[in-house]
Amino acid sequence: MKNEPWQGDACSLVDAFRAGDISPREALDATLEAVDSSDLNAFSHIDPDAARASADASDVSLPFGGVPIAIKELEPVAGWPYTYASLVFRDDTSAFDSTMVTRLRGAGGVLFGQTTASEFGFINCTNTKLHGTTRNPWDRSRTPGGSSGGSAAAVAGGIAPIASGGDGGGSIRIPAGFTGLFGLKSTFGRIPKGPFTHQPPLTVVTGCLSRSVRDTARWFDVCNGFDQRDNLSLPRVEGWEADLDSFDLAGKRAVISIDLGSAFVDPVQTAMLVERAERLIDLAGMQRVDIVVKLPEGGTEWSLTNLVGLAGLLGDRYPACVADLTFEVQFVMAMAVERFSLWTAGAAEVFRIFANEAMAEVFDQVDFIFAASNPDVAFAAAGPLATTVGGVDLIAEYGIERALSNNGALTIPANLTGNPAVSIPSGTVDGLPVGLQVIGRHHEEQLLLAIARIAEREFPWPLVAPTAHPTGS
């Protein structure tokens, strides 16, 4: 294993360091070589000299001591490019580390490179004018999703054992589902977003793309907890990894609603996920509850409210910078300019209130919602965004806005309401991964991890894509 990147999870790599089976420098060098030889286009920046110095000084007694960690390019790292994956900010660098990055460094992580993302994190496909097309290691003609597509490709592609991600509308769960990884979107505020925290529109959380449940638990052990620079961050919770197998789910109530009552999901995937959800409910001793779930489809409202932040970021560069933006960002910006007013902003906020009420009414009756992570398997790597599901042309049937918003219709609800949700690898359709999403009550992420541990034990998934490397090795 000294000559190739680690193919196990991050926790087992730390164990190997402590046992003397491999050194942090050997693991890093193999990772850097894999980046150079990869055809996935998962990285936008590499910092080898600083990473080697960090690896050489590693304290392997720390939680991530010596582990090569990749960081999504939308996450600030001091001295690294801070471009928002956009040509508009191609020359910018960050003057500071985010709070999460600071905590990862303190836990011994070796930060070696920056992974590609969709422009401003807006779509579920990682294909930008700045960095080109990032590819799915399961099938290089397909997307790894977005916006954390580079992180997903790097981890599932056998390059990095773990990588950071962010989820403002599904950007951890969507790529996790497309690439066969585990992804947790936490309760809003669980990991602080500072410094210089942008609070509205209260949908974005940070976390990781990982190969195992315990890796994600360890990440949250390291990164969660209140920080003064994020006044909406939550108090620290201990024992994420240590308590993984200590939760009793017997008697908990669960509903299976693969489409959440508003999305269009491939029928083949639906049947498979219903069967997997039923098995997990049975194995955990939970009670299945049959209620109607109909969470409102809010892609347009989500886009409009998130575009307020983008407008502030672009400032007086817009509209002169239009030619530098990807088509999808051009489209949503044009839509916002045409439609946005005090009244549409007010209507979007009213929608958020009713979306929260709809979610709360469901959780008055159940403890968990089982759904799909994505409407279908991964679509073409360079796009366009999927508008056909299960052979149905959604544009022809429902119009372009509804067709495009279906890409995030399964994941956006939990962002609008702040609920935690996970994507659990749950088999394949036509050789491509499928994710089962489980949404939980606020502040109950550890119960979602407990469900995922059952799935991991009973239905183990490959830690990296079978075709992770070009040679198939």
C-alpha positions in Angstrom: 0.0 0.0 0.0 3.0 2.3 0.3 3.0 3.0 -3.5 -0.7 3.6 -4.1 -3.2 5.8 -2.3 -5.1 4.4 0.6 -8.1 2.4 -0.5 -9.7 2.0 2.9 -11.4 4.6 5.1 -9.6 7.4 6.9 -10.0 5.8 10.3 -8.2 2.6 9.2 -5.4 4.8 7.7 -4.8 6.4 11.1 -4.7 2.9 12.6 -2.1 1.9 10.0 0.0 4.9 10.9 -0.2 4.0 14.6 0.8 0.4 13.8 3.8 1.5 11.8 2.5 -0.2 8.6 2.8 3.0 6.6 3.9 6.6 7.3 2.0 9.8 6.7 4.6 10.9 4.2 4.3 7.6 2.2 0.5 8.0 2.2 0.7 11.6 1.0 3.2 10.9 -1.7 1.1 8.1 -3.1 -1.9 10.4 -3.0 -0.1 13.2 -4.8 1.1 10.7 -7.5 -2.5 9.5 -7.9 -3.7 13.1 -8.4 -1.1 13.5 -11.2 -2.2 10.3 -12.9 -5.9 10.7 -12.5 -8.2 11.3 -15.4 -11.1 12.5 -13.2 -10.3 16.2 -13.1 -11.2 16.2 -9.4 -8.6 18.8 -8.3 -8.3 22.5 -9.0 -5.2 23.2 -6.8 -2.5 21.2 -5.1 -0.2 22.4 -2.3 2.5 19.7 -2.2 5.3 21.5 -0.3 3.1 22.6 2.6 1.4 19.1 2.6 4.8 17.3 2.8 5.9 19.5 5.6 2.6 18.8 7.4 2.9 15.1 6.8 6.5 15.0 8.1 5.4 16.7 11.3 2.3 14.5 11.8 1.2 13.5 15.3 -0.6 10.2 14.6 -2.2 10.2 18.0 -4.6 12.9 16.8 -8.0 11.9 15.3 -6.9 12.6 11.7 -3.1 12.5 12.4 -1.4 12.3 9.0 -4.5 11.7 6.9 -4.4 13.4 3.5 -7.6 15.5 3.4 -8.9 17.3 0.3 -10.9 20.5 0.7 -13.7 21.7 -1.6 -12.8 24.9 -3.5 -15.7 26.8 -2.0 -14.2 26.4 1.5 -11.5 29.1 2.3 -8.0 27.9 3.0 -5.3 30.5 3.7 -3.1 31.1 0.7 -5.1 28.9 -1.6 -7.3 30.1 -4.5 -10.7 31.3 -3.5 -12.5 31.6 -6.8 -16.0 30.2 -6.0 -15.2 28.0 -9.1 -15.8 31.0 -11.3 -13.8 32.8 -13.9 -15.1 36.0 -12.3 -12.8 35.4 -9.3 -10.1 33.5 -11.1 -7.2 35.5 -9.5 -8.5 35.6 -5.9 -6.9 33.9 -2.9 -8.1 33.4 0.6 -6.5 35.3 3.5 -7.8 32.9 6.1 -8.8 29.4 7.0 -12.4 28.6 7.7 -13.3 27.4 11.2 -13.7 23.9 9.9 -10.3 23.9 8.2 -8.7 25.3 11.4 -10.2 22.4 13.4 -9.1 19.8 10.8 -5.6 21.1 11.0 -5.7 20.9 14.8 -6.9 17.3 14.5 -3.7 16.4 12.5 -5.2 16.5 9.0 -2.8 17.0 6.1 -4.5 19.4 3.8 -3.0 18.8 0.3 -5.4 20.0 -2.4 -8.5 21.7 -3.4 -11.3 19.8 -5.2 -13.5 21.1 -8.0 -17.0 22.4 -7.4 -19.9 23.7 -9.5 -19.8 27.5 -10.0 -20.9 29.2 -6.7 -22.2 25.8 -5.7 -25.4 26.3 -7.6 -26.0 23.1 -9.6 -25.7 19.3 -9.2 -23.1 18.9 -12.0 -19.4 19.9 -11.7 -18.6 21.5 -15.0 -17.2 25.0 -15.1 -15.5 27.4 -17.4 -12.7 27.8 -14.9 -11.8 24.1 -14.4 -13.7 22.1 -17.1 -15.5 18.8 -16.5 -15.1 16.6 -13.4 -15.9 12.9 -14.0 -17.5 10.1 -12.0 -15.1 7.3 -11.3 -17.9 4.7 -11.7 -18.4 5.9 -15.3 -16.3 8.7 -16.7 -19.0 9.7 -19.1 -21.2 10.6 -16.1 -21.1 13.4 -13.5 -20.1 12.9 -9.9 -22.8 15.5 -9.1 -22.4 18.8 -7.5 -21.6 21.1 -6.0 -19.1 18.9 -4.1 -18.4 16.8 -7.2 -14.6 17.0 -7.1 -14.6 15.8 -3.5 -16.9 12.9 -4.3 -14.8 12.0 -7.4 -11.5 12.1 -5.4 -12.9 9.9 -2.5 -14.8 7.4 -4.7 -12.0 7.5 -7.2 -9.5 6.1 -4.7 -7.4 9.3 -4.5 -8.2 10.9 -1.1 -9.5 8.9 1.8 -11.9 11.8 2.8 -12.8 15.3 1.6 -14.8 18.2 2.7 -18.1 19.2 1.2 -20.9 21.7 1.6 -24.6 21.2 1.3 -26.9 24.2 0.6 -29.4 22.3 -1.6 -28.1 18.7 -1.7 -24.4 19.3 -2.5 -23.2 16.6 -0.2 -26.0 14.1 -0.6 -26.4 14.4 -4.3 -22.7 13.5 -5.1 -22.7 10.9 -2.4 -25.6 9.2 -4.1 -24.1 9.5 -7.5 -20.7 8.0 -6.5 -21.6 5.4 -3.8 -20.3 7.4 -0.8 -21.7 8.2 2.6 -22.8 11.8 3.1 -24.4 13.6 6.1 -26.1 17.0 5.8 -26.2 18.0 9.4 -28.7 20.1 11.3 -28.1 23.7 10.3 -25.4 25.3 12.5 -23.8 22.0 13.6 -20.4 23.0 12.1 -19.6 26.8 12.3 -19.3 28.6 9.0 -17.0 31.4 10.0 -15.0 33.5 10.1 -16.8 36.4 8.2 -19.9 34.3 8.3 -22.6 34.8 5.6 -25.8 33.9 7.4 -28.7 34.2 4.9 -30.4 32.3 3.5 -29.8 29.8 6.3 -29.6 26.7 4.1 -25.9 25.9 3.8 -24.0 23.5 6.1 -20.5 22.0 5.8 -19.3 18.4 6.3 -17.6 15.7 4.3 -17.8 13.0 1.7 -16.6 9.7 3.2 -16.2 6.0 2.6 -17.6 5.0 5.9 -20.0 6.0 8.6 -17.3 6.2 11.3 -15.2 8.5 9.1 -18.1 11.0 9.0 -18.6 10.5 12.8 -15.0 11.3 13.5 -15.2 14.4 11.2 -18.1 15.7 13.3 -16.3 14.9 16.5 -13.5 17.2 15.3 -15.5 20.0 13.6 -18.8 20.4 15.5 -19.3 23.0 18.2 -20.2 26.7 18.8 -17.8 29.3 17.5 -18.2 33.0 18.4 -17.9 34.1 14.7 -21.0 32.2 13.8 -23.8 33.3 16.1 -26.1 30.6 14.8 -23.7 27.7 15.4 -24.8 25.0 17.8 -23.3 23.9 21.1 -20.7 21.1 20.9 -21.9 17.5 21.0 -19.5 14.8 22.1 -19.3 11.1 21.3 -20.1 10.9 17.6 -17.8 8.0 16.9 -17.7 6.5 20.3 -21.5 6.3 20.5 -22.1 5.0 17.0 -23.4 1.6 18.1 -25.1 2.7 21.3 -28.5 4.0 20.0 -31.6 1.9 20.2 -33.9 2.5 17.3 -36.6 0.0 18.3 -40.0 1.5 18.2 -39.0 4.6 16.2 -41.5 5.5 13.6 -40.5 5.7 9.9 -42.3 6.6 6.7 -41.2 5.6 3.2 -41.8 8.4 0.7 -39.2 7.9 -2.1 -40.4 11.0 -4.0 -41.3 13.2 -0.9 -44.7 13.7 -2.6 -43.4 16.2 -5.2 -40.3 14.9 -7.1 -40.2 12.7 -10.1 -38.1 9.5 -9.4 -37.1 6.7 -11.7 -39.5 3.7 -11.1 -36.7 1.1 -11.1 -34.8 3.1 -8.5 -37.9 3.6 -6.5 -38.7 -0.1 -6.3 -35.2 -0.9 -5.2 -35.1 1.9 -2.5 -38.5 0.9 -1.1 -37.2 -2.7 -0.6 -33.9 -1.4 1.0 -35.9 1.0 3.3 -38.2 -1.8 4.4 -35.3 -4.0 5.3 -33.6 -1.3 7.3 -36.8 -0.5 9.2 -37.2 -4.2 10.0 -33.6 -4.7 11.0 -33.7 -1.7 13.3 -36.9 -2.8 14.9 -38.6 0.4 13.8 -42.3 0.9 13.2 -43.4 1.7 9.6 -46.0 4.4 9.5 -48.1 4.9 6.3 -48.9 8.6 6.1 -49.1 11.0 3.2 -45.9 13.0 2.7 -46.1 16.0 0.4 -43.2 18.4 0.9 -43.6 21.4 -1.3 -41.4 21.6 -4.4 -39.4 24.9 -3.9 -36.6 25.0 -6.4 -37.5 28.4 -7.7 -37.9 29.9 -4.2 -34.6 28.3 -3.1 -32.9 29.8 -6.2 -34.3 33.2 -5.7 -33.3 33.4 -2.0 -29.8 32.1 -2.6 -29.3 34.5 -5.5 -29.4 37.4 -3.0 -26.1 36.3 -1.6 -24.7 35.8 -5.1 -25.8 39.3 -6.1 -23.9 40.6 -3.1 -20.8 38.7 -4.1 -20.8 39.8 -7.7 -21.7 43.4 -6.9 -21.0 45.9 -9.6 -19.2 43.2 -11.7 -22.6 42.2 -12.9 -23.8 42.3 -15.7 -20.4 42.9 -17.3 -19.2 39.5 -16.1 -22.0 37.5 -17.7 -19.8 36.0 -20.4 -17.6 34.5 -17.7 -20.5 32.7 -16.0 -21.7 29.2 -16.8 -25.0 28.9 -18.7 -26.9 27.7 -15.6 -25.7 30.6 -13.5 -26.5 33.0 -16.3 -30.0 31.5 -16.5 -30.8 31.8 -12.8 -29.4 35.3 -12.6 -31.4 36.4 -15.6 -34.5 34.9 -14.0 -33.8 36.7 -10.7 -33.2 40.1 -12.5 -36.5 39.7 -14.4 -38.6 38.5 -11.4 -37.0 39.6 -8.2 -38.6 42.3 -6.2 -39.7 43.1 -2.7 -42.8 41.1 -3.3 -41.1 38.0 -4.7 -38.6 38.1 -1.8 -41.6 38.2 0.6 -43.3 35.4 -1.2 -40.2 33.3 -1.0 -40.0 33.9 2.7 -43.6 32.9 3.1 -42.9 29.8 1.1 -40.1 28.9 3.6 -42.5 29.3 6.5 -45.0 26.9 4.9 -42.2 24.5 3.9 -41.1 24.4 7.5 -44.7 23.7 8.7 -45.1 20.9 6.2 -41.9 19.2 7.4 -42.8 19.7 11.1 -46.3 18.2 10.5 -44.6 15.1 9.1 -42.3 14.9 12.1 -45.2 15.2 14.4 -46.1 11.7 13.2 -42.7 10.0 12.5 -39.1 10.1 13.5 -37.6 9.4 10.0 -38.4 9.9 6.4 -36.9 7.4 3.9 -36.6 8.9 0.4 -34.3 8.8 -2.7 -31.1 11.0 -2.7 -31.5 11.6 -6.5 -34.3 11.3 -9.0 -32.1 9.0 -11.2 -28.6 7.7 -11.6 -25.8 10.2 -12.6 -26.4 12.0 -15.9 -23.8 13.2 -18.5 -20.6 14.6 -17.0 -20.7 17.9 -18.9 -24.5 18.2 -18.6 -27.0 19.5 -19.4 -28.9 19.0 -16.2 -31.2 16.0 -16.2 -34.6 16.8 -17.5 -35.7 13.2 -18.3 -36.5 10.7 -15.5 -37.5 7.1 -16.1 -38.0 7.9 -19.8 -40.4 10.8 -19.1 -39.4 14.1 -20.7 -40.2 16.5 -17.9 -39.8 19.6 -20.0 -42.5 18.5 -22.4 -44.7 17.5 -19.5 -44.2 20.2 -17.0 -42.0 23.0 -18.5 -38.3 23.8 -18.1 -38.4 25.3 -14.6 -40.1 22.3 -13.1 -37.8 20.0 -15.0 -34.6 21.7 -13.9 -35.8 22.1 -10.3 -36.4 18.3 -10.1 -32.6 17.9 -9.8 -32.8 19.1 -6.2 -36.4 18.5 -5.4 -35.5 15.6 -3.1 -32.7 17.4 -1.2 -33.7 21.0 -1.0 -36.5 20.5 1.5 -34.1 19.5 4.3 -32.0 22.6 3.5 -35.0 24.9 3.6 -36.0 23.6 7.1 -32.5 22.8 8.5 -33.3 19.2 9.2 -30.4 16.6 9.1 -30.3 14.0 6.4 -28.0 11.3 5.1 -27.4 9.6 1.8 -26.5 5.9 2.2 -25.1 3.9 -0.6 -27.8 1.4 -1.6 -26.9 -0.6 -4.6 -26.7 0.1 -8.3 -28.9 0.6 -11.3 -27.3 -0.1 -14.7 -23.9 -0.2 -12.9 -24.3 3.2 -11.3 -24.7 3.9 -7.6 -28.0 4.8 -6.0 -28.4 6.6 -2.7 -31.1 6.1 0.0 -31.8 9.4 1.8 -33.0 9.4 5.4 -34.2 12.7 6.9 -34.4 13.1 10.6 -35.5 15.5 13.3 -33.4 18.5 14.2 -30.4 17.8 16.3 -30.7 14.0 15.9 -27.9 13.3 13.4 -26.5 10.6 15.6 -29.7 8.5 15.1 -29.2 8.9 11.3 -25.7 7.6 11.7 -27.1 4.6 13.7 -29.4 3.7 10.8 -26.5 4.1 8.4 -24.3 1.8 10.5 -27.0 -0.9 10.2 -26.9 -0.5 6.4 -23.1 -0.5 6.4 -23.0 -3.8 8.3 -25.9 -5.6 6.6 -25.4 -4.2 3.0 -21.7 -3.3 2.8 -20.7 -1.0 -0.1 -17.5 -0.7 -2.0 -15.3 1.9 -0.4 -14.0 3.1 -3.8 -15.5 2.7 -7.3 -14.7 -0.7 -9.0 -13.3 1.4 -11.9 -11.7 4.0 -9.7 -8.4 3.8 -11.6 -8.0 3.9 -15.4 -6.4 0.5 -15.4 -9.3 -0.9 -13.3 -6.8 -1.9 -10.6 
